[in-house]
Amino acid sequence: MIDYMKFNVMWMDDIIATVDLKPANGGSPYVLNYIDDFNKQFSPMMEGHITLEELEKWLKWRTFPPTRANANELLESLDMQAYNRWGIVRKTHGVMADDEIWIRFKGEKLRHKDVCLRKELYYPNDSEGTNVSNV
């Protein structure tokens, strides 16, 4: 079973952070970064609770803006009726075209090649990777 409240932030196939949106001890989301001094780490501190504003800022970075010219078409392709950053991230795994950071939710067995947008660059001889839209 996939748990959408817990996820790993991935860079390629490496876990760079673990996030628990509803930690057992309560409180705000909890983050554990495994890397430091990286411009794309999940939060500025290595470990601890983050605010909902920090979470929203990160989600905003991993989704297309609601004002994008073709936003309605993109939402339709994701089978979504309205713009919702969390819903977009759940469906796209936060994959973007300009980096190889993505989200793997607890219980998923996905690898980078399963969600990668530039398979021809990273996996030119592999035809077994699946597309995010097929996941």
C-alpha positions in Angstrom: 0.0 0.0 0.0 1.3 3.5 -0.9 1.5 5.9 2.0 1.2 9.5 0.6 2.0 11.0 4.0 5.6 9.7 3.9 8.0 10.0 1.0 11.7 10.1 0.0 13.1 13.0 -2.0 15.2 11.4 -4.6 18.1 12.6 -6.8 18.3 9.9 -9.5 18.2 6.7 -7.5 19.7 8.2 -4.3 17.6 9.3 -1.3 18.5 12.9 -0.4 15.7 13.5 2.2 12.9 11.7 4.0 9.7 13.6 4.8 6.9 12.6 7.1 3.9 14.9 6.7 2.1 13.6 9.8 4.8 12.4 12.3 3.7 10.0 15.0 4.6 12.5 17.7 2.4 15.1 16.1 3.3 18.6 14.9 4.2 19.9 11.6 5.9 17.9 8.8 9.3 16.4 9.8 12.3 16.3 7.4 15.6 14.4 7.5 18.1 15.6 4.9 20.9 13.2 4.0 22.9 15.8 2.1 24.0 19.2 3.1 25.1 22.3 1.2 23.1 21.3 -1.8 20.9 24.0 -3.4 18.0 21.6 -3.9 17.9 20.0 -0.5 14.4 19.8 1.0 14.9 22.3 3.8 17.8 24.4 5.0 18.2 22.5 8.3 19.5 18.9 8.3 16.7 17.6 10.5 13.6 18.8 12.1 10.0 20.1 11.8 9.2 22.4 8.9 6.4 24.8 8.6 3.5 24.4 6.2 4.8 27.5 4.4 8.1 25.7 3.8 6.3 22.7 2.5 4.2 24.8 0.2 7.3 26.6 -1.1 8.9 23.3 -2.0 5.7 21.9 -3.7 5.5 25.2 -5.7 9.0 24.5 -7.0 7.9 21.0 -8.1 4.8 21.9 -10.0 3.7 24.0 -13.0 2.2 27.4 -12.0 -1.6 27.7 -12.2 -1.2 30.7 -14.5 0.7 28.7 -17.1 -0.9 29.1 -20.6 -1.8 25.4 -21.0 -2.5 24.7 -17.3 -6.0 23.4 -18.0 -4.7 21.0 -20.6 -2.0 19.8 -18.2 -4.6 19.3 -15.5 -6.8 17.4 -17.9 -3.9 15.1 -18.9 -3.5 14.4 -15.1 -7.2 13.6 -14.9 -7.7 16.5 -12.5 -10.6 18.9 -12.3 -8.9 21.8 -10.4 -5.4 23.0 -9.6 -4.0 21.4 -6.5 -0.2 21.3 -5.9 -0.3 18.2 -3.7 -2.5 16.4 -6.2 -0.1 17.3 -9.0 2.9 16.1 -7.1 1.2 12.8 -6.2 0.5 12.1 -9.9 3.8 13.4 -11.3 6.1 12.5 -8.5 7.3 16.1 -8.6 9.3 15.3 -11.8 10.5 18.4 -13.6 12.3 18.8 -16.9 15.3 20.8 -15.6 16.6 18.4 -12.9 16.5 14.8 -11.8 14.9 15.3 -8.4 11.7 13.4 -7.8 9.5 12.0 -5.0 9.0 8.3 -4.2 6.2 7.7 -1.8 6.5 5.0 0.9 5.5 1.7 -0.5 6.5 2.4 -4.1 9.2 0.5 -5.9 9.9 3.1 -8.5 13.4 4.0 -9.8 14.6 7.0 -11.6 14.3 5.4 -15.0 10.6 4.9 -14.3 9.9 8.6 -13.8 12.6 10.2 -15.9 11.5 12.7 -18.6 14.8 12.4 -20.5 15.1 8.7 -20.9 17.1 9.0 -24.1 19.8 10.9 -22.2 20.1 8.7 -19.1 18.9 5.4 -20.4 19.5 5.3 -24.2 19.6 1.5 -24.5 16.8 0.7 -22.1 13.2 0.4 -23.4 11.7 -0.9 -20.2 11.3 2.3 -18.2 7.8 3.5 -17.7 6.4 7.0 -18.1 5.1 8.9 -15.0 1.7 9.1 -16.7 1.6 5.3 -16.8 2.5 4.9 -13.1 
